[in-house]
Amino acid sequence: MSNQFQKKSANIMATSIIGLIVISFMFTGYNTTQGTPDTVATVGDLPVKFDEYQREYSNQINFYKRLFGGKDLTKQQIEQFDIKNAAIRNIVQRKLMLKLADEMGASPSQQEIKTEIKNLPYFQVNKQFSVEQYKRILSYNKIDVKVFESDIANQLKDKIAREVINNFPVSNGYMNAIQSFKDNKVSASIVQFSGNTFQTHLKVSRKDMADYLADPNNVGRVKSIFKERKPTLDKLKKIHSSHILVKEEKLALELLKKAKRSNFSRLAKKHSTEPNAKKSGGKLPPFTKGRMVPAFEKLAFTMKPGEIKGPVKTQFGYHVIYVHKVEKEVLAAYKDHEAKIAKELIQKQMTPQLNARNKAMETKLAKLMKIRSNKKIESLAKKYNFTFNRSVTIDPFDGASGNAAITPEDMALIFAKGLGQRDTYTFNSSGNITVVRTYPYKKKKSDTANLDPEKDKNGLKQVFSRKVTQMALKEIQKNVKVKVFDNLIQR
């Protein structure tokens, strides 16, 4: 019942759906069109369901939140990191991998699927698989058994296909040729930013705003977006609480008599059967309606701050509930958001101004990189959330080190000028602007110190396997139609 179980099941889904190895290659050529309410994309005959997209979108959001110390991302950052499209790309890549696995005949047996599920710790009690635990967790999270087992089968299918590719025999001569190719290197400083970074910085005058809202069609657009966003703008009633979960009603009644605000945490740590209670003292993350089982929710939402009530029975046992705090519901009003939404829409129409702003920043960064004014670049990167790689190595096989992304086509342009170059490049790819300043690579002692030929060979084989996988997926994609229903994905 508790959020502990919600976390466990979320982890299970992360294992079965998000836990697949993601191949980071960019693809193009997929169509956008209108879809059905529960399908946001199709990869051949494989659908991408809305909840699958939502999980991947949330996974992407949480990844970047961790990078920024747990802080919520701004709308500008979400657009800058292209999170919406990244989520779709990752899912499409996984679907393409399943297509590749089918082509290879990589299918797990029913016994392998059962063994994989039985080994998942979330379904074990005292390190033994529990059918009751399995059914209870899936049922509570409204996950169909067949759908879940299909996800596990797909995970295993992916694993088998990758093992086949990873164990593909490669000659020493080929490995040596790849190593020689990798030894062609240049050093570089790289700055990357989204082409939409400065959109929210474009100035909109009061007259522009008034003229825009004077048009009934524009007002209709603003109202439509407000209606669409309202569920996320509304501040729902939220309960902050703790609970003690026990199996017997008699014990629950005894604990209710003893429980006070001052000793509730101590009682929860001692008596609660919830696995996390010994650490959390029974404290639950804040929740809104629809997040907890009905019986628990019904009582919690009638309670006032400071009250301790119960016991209430659920499928998990008997709960004694302590409400610490109640956040009141505050509904969003159109007038409070009209100007902000209108400004966004006006800024999206200011393409010439945005292009000019991007060009000016490209020129500025190129000049600063030429004189190696790294502090000024770092200041701009911090202000506008640019990605700045102060010193990276680029080779034609692996690309750029660090988190810089350069397309193979752009790398070809760089290496066409040789290894002794000192040049500045500006690339515009997939909506991102990249400014690169190259200079000759200086060999380091670490390049030759402690060399382990066998280890290096294994590393090269792993890289080779990734490249083979990428090429195979691209071949698969040529024969698989990919459609993205842009009207349904996260806005």
C-alpha positions in Angstrom: 0.0 0.0 0.0 2.7 2.4 1.0 4.8 4.3 -1.4 7.5 1.7 -0.7 5.6 -0.7 -2.8 5.1 2.0 -5.4 8.8 2.5 -5.5 9.4 -1.2 -5.8 7.1 -1.7 -8.7 8.5 1.4 -10.4 11.9 -0.2 -10.1 10.6 -3.3 -11.6 9.4 -1.4 -14.6 12.7 0.4 -14.8 14.4 -3.0 -14.9 12.2 -4.5 -17.6 11.7 -1.4 -19.8 14.2 1.3 -19.1 17.0 -1.1 -18.0 17.8 -2.1 -21.5 21.1 -0.8 -22.8 20.4 2.3 -24.9 22.4 2.8 -28.1 23.2 6.5 -28.5 22.9 7.0 -32.2 20.8 9.7 -33.9 18.2 8.6 -36.5 16.2 10.6 -39.0 13.4 9.9 -41.4 10.5 9.1 -39.1 7.1 10.6 -39.7 4.9 12.7 -37.4 1.1 12.4 -37.6 -2.0 11.9 -35.5 -2.3 8.9 -33.2 -4.8 7.1 -31.0 -5.0 8.2 -27.4 -2.9 5.3 -26.0 -0.3 5.0 -28.8 2.3 7.8 -29.3 4.4 6.0 -31.9 4.8 2.8 -33.9 7.9 1.0 -35.0 6.7 -1.3 -37.7 4.0 -3.3 -36.1 5.3 -2.5 -32.5 3.3 0.2 -30.7 4.8 2.7 -28.3 2.2 3.1 -25.6 1.6 6.4 -23.8 2.5 5.0 -20.4 5.8 3.7 -21.8 6.5 7.1 -23.2 5.6 8.8 -19.9 8.0 6.4 -18.0 10.9 7.2 -20.3 10.1 10.9 -20.3 10.1 10.9 -16.4 13.4 8.8 -16.5 15.0 11.5 -18.7 13.7 14.3 -16.4 15.0 12.5 -13.3 18.4 11.9 -15.0 18.9 15.6 -15.6 17.6 16.5 -12.2 20.3 14.4 -10.6 22.9 16.2 -12.7 21.6 19.5 -11.3 21.6 18.4 -7.7 17.9 17.4 -7.6 16.6 20.7 -8.7 13.4 20.7 -10.9 14.2 21.5 -14.5 12.9 24.7 -16.0 10.8 24.7 -19.2 13.9 26.2 -21.0 16.1 23.4 -19.8 13.6 20.7 -20.9 13.6 22.3 -24.4 17.3 22.8 -24.4 18.0 19.1 -23.6 15.3 18.1 -26.1 13.9 15.7 -23.5 10.6 15.0 -25.3 12.3 13.8 -28.5 15.1 12.1 -26.5 12.5 9.9 -24.8 10.9 9.0 -28.1 14.4 8.2 -29.6 15.3 5.9 -26.8 12.1 4.0 -27.0 12.3 3.7 -30.8 15.9 2.4 -30.5 14.8 -0.3 -28.1 12.0 -1.3 -30.5 14.4 -1.4 -33.4 16.7 -3.6 -31.2 13.8 -6.1 -30.8 13.3 -6.1 -34.5 17.0 -6.9 -34.9 16.7 -9.7 -32.3 13.8 -11.2 -34.3 15.9 -11.1 -37.4 18.6 -13.0 -35.5 16.2 -15.5 -34.0 17.1 -14.4 -30.5 14.1 -15.5 -28.5 14.2 -16.6 -24.8 12.5 -19.8 -23.7 9.5 -19.8 -21.3 11.8 -21.3 -18.7 14.3 -18.5 -19.1 11.5 -15.9 -18.7 10.2 -17.6 -15.5 13.7 -17.9 -14.1 14.4 -14.2 -14.7 11.2 -13.2 -12.9 11.8 -15.5 -10.0 15.3 -13.9 -9.5 13.9 -10.4 -9.2 14.3 -9.4 -5.6 11.1 -7.4 -5.6 9.1 -10.6 -5.8 11.0 -12.5 -3.1 10.2 -13.1 0.5 13.1 -14.3 2.6 15.1 -14.7 -0.7 12.5 -17.0 -2.1 10.1 -16.2 -5.0 6.6 -15.5 -3.7 3.6 -15.9 -6.1 1.5 -14.0 -3.7 4.0 -11.1 -3.6 4.3 -11.2 -7.4 0.5 -11.0 -8.0 0.0 -8.4 -5.3 2.6 -5.9 -6.5 1.4 -6.2 -10.2 -2.2 -5.9 -9.1 -1.6 -2.9 -6.9 0.2 -1.1 -9.7 -2.5 -2.2 -12.3 0.1 -4.0 -14.4 -1.2 -6.8 -16.5 0.7 -10.1 -15.9 1.0 -10.8 -19.6 2.2 -7.3 -20.4 4.9 -7.6 -17.6 6.1 -11.0 -18.7 6.2 -9.7 -22.3 8.5 -6.9 -21.1 10.8 -9.4 -19.4 10.8 -11.5 -22.6 11.8 -8.4 -24.6 14.6 -7.6 -22.1 16.0 -11.1 -22.5 15.6 -11.0 -26.2 17.7 -7.8 -26.3 20.3 -9.4 -24.0 20.6 -12.5 -26.2 21.0 -10.4 -29.4 23.7 -8.3 -27.8 25.6 -11.3 -26.5 25.7 -12.7 -30.0 27.0 -9.5 -31.4 29.5 -9.0 -28.6 31.0 -12.5 -29.2 31.3 -12.1 -32.9 34.9 -13.2 -33.9 37.1 -10.4 -35.0 40.7 -10.8 -36.3 43.8 -9.3 -34.6 44.6 -7.5 -37.9 41.2 -5.8 -37.9 41.6 -4.8 -34.3 45.1 -3.3 -35.1 43.6 -1.4 -38.0 40.9 0.1 -35.8 43.6 1.1 -33.2 45.6 2.8 -35.8 42.5 4.7 -36.9 41.8 5.7 -33.3 45.3 7.0 -32.9 44.4 10.0 -35.2 43.4 12.6 -32.7 42.9 16.3 -32.2 42.2 18.2 -29.0 39.3 20.6 -28.8 37.1 22.9 -26.8 33.4 22.4 -27.5 30.3 24.5 -26.6 26.9 23.2 -27.4 23.5 24.8 -27.0 19.9 24.4 -28.2 18.8 26.5 -31.1 15.8 27.5 -28.9 17.9 28.5 -25.9 17.3 32.2 -26.5 13.7 32.0 -27.4 12.5 32.8 -23.9 15.0 35.7 -23.8 13.5 37.5 -26.8 11.8 40.8 -25.7 8.1 41.2 -26.2 6.8 44.7 -25.7 3.4 45.6 -24.1 2.2 46.7 -27.5 3.1 43.4 -29.1 1.3 41.6 -26.3 -1.8 43.8 -26.6 -1.9 43.5 -30.4 -1.5 39.7 -30.2 -4.4 39.4 -27.6 -6.6 41.7 -29.6 -7.0 38.9 -32.2 -9.7 36.4 -31.0 -7.9 33.5 -32.8 -4.8 34.2 -30.7 -6.9 34.3 -27.5 -8.3 31.0 -28.5 -4.8 29.5 -28.8 -3.8 30.8 -25.4 -7.0 29.4 -23.8 -6.4 26.1 -25.5 -2.9 25.8 -24.1 -4.0 26.9 -20.6 -6.7 24.3 -20.7 -4.1 21.7 -21.7 -1.7 22.8 -19.0 -4.2 23.4 -16.2 -3.9 19.9 -14.6 -0.2 20.7 -14.1 -0.8 24.3 -13.0 -3.4 23.4 -10.4 -2.0 22.8 -7.0 -3.9 19.8 -5.7 -4.6 19.0 -2.0 -1.6 17.1 -0.7 -1.2 15.1 2.4 2.0 14.7 4.4 1.7 11.7 6.6 3.2 8.7 8.4 1.7 5.3 9.1 2.2 2.2 11.1 1.3 -1.0 9.2 0.6 -4.3 11.1 -1.1 -7.6 10.3 -3.4 -7.8 13.3 -6.3 -5.4 14.1 -5.8 -5.9 17.9 -2.2 -4.7 17.7 -3.2 -1.7 15.5 -5.8 -0.7 18.2 -3.2 -1.0 20.9 -0.7 1.2 18.9 -3.5 3.8 18.2 -4.0 4.2 22.0 -0.2 4.6 22.6 0.6 6.8 19.5 1.4 10.5 20.0 3.1 12.9 17.7 6.2 12.7 19.8 6.5 8.9 19.7 4.9 7.9 16.4 8.1 7.5 14.5 9.6 5.3 17.3 6.5 3.1 17.3 6.6 2.7 13.5 10.3 1.7 13.6 9.5 -0.9 16.2 6.2 -2.4 15.0 5.5 -1.5 11.4 5.8 -4.4 8.9 6.6 -2.0 6.0 10.2 -2.9 4.9 11.3 0.8 4.9 9.8 1.7 8.3 12.9 1.0 10.3 14.6 3.8 8.4 11.7 6.2 7.6 9.8 5.9 10.9 6.7 5.2 8.8 7.0 8.5 7.0 5.4 8.6 3.5 6.2 10.9 0.6 3.4 13.6 0.2 0.5 12.3 -1.9 -2.5 13.6 -3.8 -5.8 11.8 -4.5 -5.5 8.7 -6.5 -2.0 7.8 -5.3 -2.9 5.5 -2.4 -5.4 2.6 -2.1 -9.0 3.9 -1.6 -9.5 2.9 2.1 -6.2 4.6 3.2 -6.9 7.6 1.1 -10.5 8.1 2.2 -9.4 8.3 5.9 -6.3 10.4 5.3 -8.2 13.1 3.3 -10.7 13.6 6.2 -8.0 14.2 8.8 -6.6 17.5 10.0 -2.9 18.2 10.7 -1.7 16.6 13.9 -4.5 14.0 14.0 -3.8 10.3 14.5 -6.5 7.9 13.4 -7.2 4.3 12.4 -6.9 1.5 12.1 -8.0 1.3 8.5 -7.8 -2.1 6.7 -6.3 -2.6 3.2 -5.0 -5.6 1.4 -1.6 -5.0 3.1 -2.9 -5.1 6.7 -4.0 -2.5 9.3 -2.8 1.1 9.2 -2.6 3.7 11.9 -2.3 7.1 10.2 -0.7 10.3 11.4 -1.2 13.4 9.3 1.6 16.0 9.7 0.5 18.6 7.2 -2.2 19.3 4.6 -1.4 21.5 1.6 -4.7 23.1 0.4 -5.9 22.9 -3.2 -5.3 26.0 -5.3 -6.8 26.0 -8.8 -5.1 27.9 -11.6 -6.9 30.9 -13.0 -6.7 31.8 -16.7 -5.9 35.5 -16.1 -2.9 34.6 -14.0 -1.3 32.7 -16.9 -2.6 34.5 -20.0 0.3 36.9 -20.4 2.9 34.2 -19.9 1.4 31.8 -22.4 0.9 34.6 -25.0 4.5 35.7 -24.6 5.6 32.1 -25.3 3.5 32.0 -28.5 4.8 35.4 -29.7 8.4 34.4 -29.0 7.9 31.2 -31.1 7.0 33.4 -34.0 10.1 35.5 -33.7 12.3 33.3 -35.9 14.4 36.0 -37.5 15.2 37.5 -34.1 16.1 34.1 -32.7 18.4 33.3 -35.6 20.1 36.6 -35.2 20.6 36.0 -31.5 22.0 32.5 -32.2 24.4 33.9 -34.9 25.6 36.6 -32.5 26.3 34.0 -29.8 28.1 31.7 -32.3 30.4 34.6 -33.3 31.0 35.6 -29.7 31.9 32.0 -28.6 34.2 31.5 -31.6 36.2 34.7 -30.7 36.4 33.7 -27.0 37.5 30.2 -27.9 40.2 31.5 -30.2 41.8 33.5 -27.4 41.0 30.7 -24.9 38.9 33.0 -22.6 37.5 30.0 -20.7 36.3 31.9 -17.7 34.0 34.1 -19.9 32.8 31.0 -21.8 32.1 29.3 -18.4 30.1 32.3 -17.3 28.0 32.2 -20.4 27.5 28.5 -20.1 26.3 28.9 -16.5 24.0 31.8 -17.4 22.3 30.1 -20.4 22.8 26.4 -19.5 25.2 25.7 -22.4 27.3 22.5 -22.4 31.0 23.5 -22.3 33.7 20.9 -22.7 36.9 22.9 -22.0 39.3 20.2 -23.2 38.3 17.0 -25.0 39.9 14.6 -27.4 38.3 13.8 -30.7 39.2 10.7 -32.8 37.4 9.6 -36.0 36.3 6.3 -34.5 35.0 7.2 -31.0 34.1 10.8 -31.7 34.5 13.4 -28.9 35.2 12.4 -25.3 33.1 13.7 -22.5 29.5 14.6 -23.1 30.1 16.5 -26.4 28.1 15.1 -29.4 29.5 15.6 -32.9 28.0 13.8 -35.9 30.1 11.6 -38.1 29.6 14.1 -41.0 30.9 17.0 -38.9 33.9 14.9 -37.7 34.7 14.2 -41.3 34.9 17.9 -42.0 37.2 18.4 -39.0 39.6 15.6 -39.9 39.7 16.7 -43.5 42.0 19.5 -42.3 44.6 17.2 -40.8 45.9 16.7 -37.2 48.0 19.8 -36.9 45.1 22.3 -37.3 44.0 25.2 -35.2 40.5 26.0 -36.5 37.1 27.0 -35.4 33.9 25.2 -36.6 30.2 25.9 -36.2 27.7 23.1 -36.8 24.0 23.1 -36.6 22.5 19.7 -36.3 19.2 18.3 -34.9 18.3 21.8 -33.5 21.6 22.1 -31.6 24.4 24.6 -32.3 28.0 23.4 -31.7 31.1 25.6 -31.7 34.4 23.7 -31.9 37.9 25.0 -31.5 40.6 22.5 -32.5 44.3 22.4 -31.7 47.0 19.7 -32.1 46.8 16.7 -29.7 49.7 16.3 -27.4 50.6 12.8 -26.5 50.5 12.0 -22.7 52.5 9.6 -20.7 49.2 7.8 -19.9 48.8 7.0 -23.6 51.7 4.6 -23.4 52.1 3.9 -19.7 50.7 0.7 -18.2 49.5 -0.6 -21.6 47.6 -3.9 -21.4 47.2 -5.2 -24.9 44.6 -7.8 -23.9 42.5 -5.2 -22.0 42.9 -2.7 -24.9 41.7 -5.4 -27.3 38.7 -6.2 -25.2 37.9 -2.5 -25.1 38.1 -2.2 -28.8 35.9 -5.3 -29.3 33.3 -3.6 -27.1 33.4 -0.4 -29.2 33.4 -2.5 -32.4 30.3 -4.4 -31.1 28.5 -1.0 -30.5 29.3 0.1 -34.0 28.1 -3.2 -35.5 24.9 -2.8 -33.5 24.4 0.7 -34.7 24.9 -0.3 -38.3 22.6 -3.3 -38.0 19.9 -1.1 -36.5 20.2 1.4 -39.3 19.8 -1.4 -41.8 16.7 -2.7 -39.9 15.3 0.9 -39.8 15.5 1.1 -43.6 12.8 -1.6 -43.8 10.8 -0.6 -40.7 8.5 2.4 -40.9 8.7 4.6 -37.8 5.8 7.0 -37.0 5.7 9.4 -34.1 2.3 10.8 -33.2 3.5 14.3 -32.2 0.0 15.4 -31.0 0.1 12.9 -28.2 3.6 13.1 -26.7 4.5 15.2 -23.6 4.3 18.9 -24.2 
